[in-house]
Amino acid sequence: MPFGKYQGRLLIDLPEPYVVWFAQQGFPNGKLGDQLRTIYEIKVNGLEYLFDPLR
């Protein structure tokens, strides 16, 4: 995450409530917004295990 309270964290490591808040407020434009949308879908569908081999 490039800014805010969770600056420096991997997007997949962001707390789910924070990602849900972004979904409610509107994701930023550009690549970061696209990535956060993807993370949101992964988290709300319980697919975090897909990233275990990448960590």
N, C-alpha and C positions, 0 to 999 in steps of 0.2 A: 504494500500500500504506500503510495508516494506522499501522503499527507495525513494530517489529523492524529487522533488519539492512537491509532494503530499503525502509524508510519513505520516502515521498515519490515512489516510482517508480510509473509506470503498471502496472497488473496485467499487461498484455500484455508488458511489458518484464522481468518477473520471470524469472530463469533457470529453465529446465525442471526441473532436479533439485529446486529449491525447491518448485515446484508439485507435483511427484510426491511429495515428502516430505509435503506437506499432504494429498495424497490417501491416503497410507498411514496418517497419524496421525489423520485425520478433519478435515474442513473445519469452520470455525467456523459457528455458527448465524447465520441471518439473511441479509441482502442480501450481505454480504461473502462468506459461504460459497457462496451461489448464484453469485456472480460468479467466484469461484475455481474452482468446478466447471466453469463454462463455459470459462474460460481453460485448465484442464487438458485438456478435450476438444479444444480448438483446437490446443494445443501437441502433444499426443500423436498427433494426426491430420495434423500438418504444414500447418495452415491459417492460419499467422500472416500470410501475404500478404493475407488479407482485411482486415487493419487498416492496410495501407500507405496507402490514400487518406485515412484519418482522422488520420494523424500529421502 
